[in-house]
Amino acid sequence: MRGVRIMKVGILVAMFAALSPLLSYAANEQSLPTGAGIGGGGRRPRVSAAAAVATALPAPTGQILPDGPLVPQGPLHYTVRRGDSMWQIARYYGLSVDVLARANGFDGSKVLREGMDLVIPWSNVAGAARYGADGPVVDGYGPHFVASIAHQTCWLFQDRAIVASWPCSTGRPGSPSIPGNYTVQTKQPRAYNAAADFWMPFWLGVYDAGIYENGIHGVPYSAETGEPRWQDLVGTPITYGCIMLDDTTAEALYNLAYIGLPVTILP
């Protein structure tokens, strides 16, 4: 969200030029297709926007999240190939470059080399969540949060199955949410939007937007008066790029979420 100032819990904004679109996933020895893995940073994932708009989805259920913690998947490993870059590998797995660098001991002197084994501490592989014939689908196991710009609806998946769905709001025209594959990178009770002078409760930071961060949150309220804003607009594109849920849902999600939770924003 524009103007969000938060402590990023050690996550730094670092961008490196992408050199080669060819990646290898060492766990199953598969090579990824050319152009795969770039979902954020202003580029859309490989999803048909026309299909997204045309898809008729069932109405959101408005369910509260199920009891019990969300269980993250274990770390993955990746074998570096010629032409790979830290930025490209991080984007493919839905991480920030800083998270990937810290997990592998890159302190400024270590250099990425062909054949190097990298630990992927958590991941949201590009293309794991997408539109299907009857709505969004998710590959893989574990929890996954999905937001749809076209439908102003959010879903929580667990082991490929939808366990809850709700109306949600994405960015307004001129300040849109950016489709892509991400992971939760910060978590704190509230974050401050300096430009709008309001607080956003139950903050889950998802991706960097310049020097700021966009994320998932509840209904904002005035920093001066405490008056809520947009409380009657959940389900319409009204934010400055974030994903907004009603407070009850946002609090429940916040309490269950963890750093590394997969989050996908679909067109």
Buried (B, 14 or more C-beta within 10 A) or exposed (E): BBBBEBEBEEBEBBEBEBEEBBBBBBEEEEEBEEEBBBBBBEEBBBBEBEBBEEBEBEEBEEBEBEEEEBEBBEEBEBBBBEEBBBBBBBBBBBBBBBBBBBBBEBEEEEEBEEEBEBEBBBBBBBBBBBBEEEBBBBEBEBBBBBBBBBBBBBBBBBEEEBBBBBBBBBBBEEBBBBBBBBBBBBBBEBBBBEEBEBBBBBBBBBBBBEEBBBBBBBBBBEBEEEEBBBBEBBBBBBBBBBBBBBBEBBBBBBEBBBBBBBBBBBB
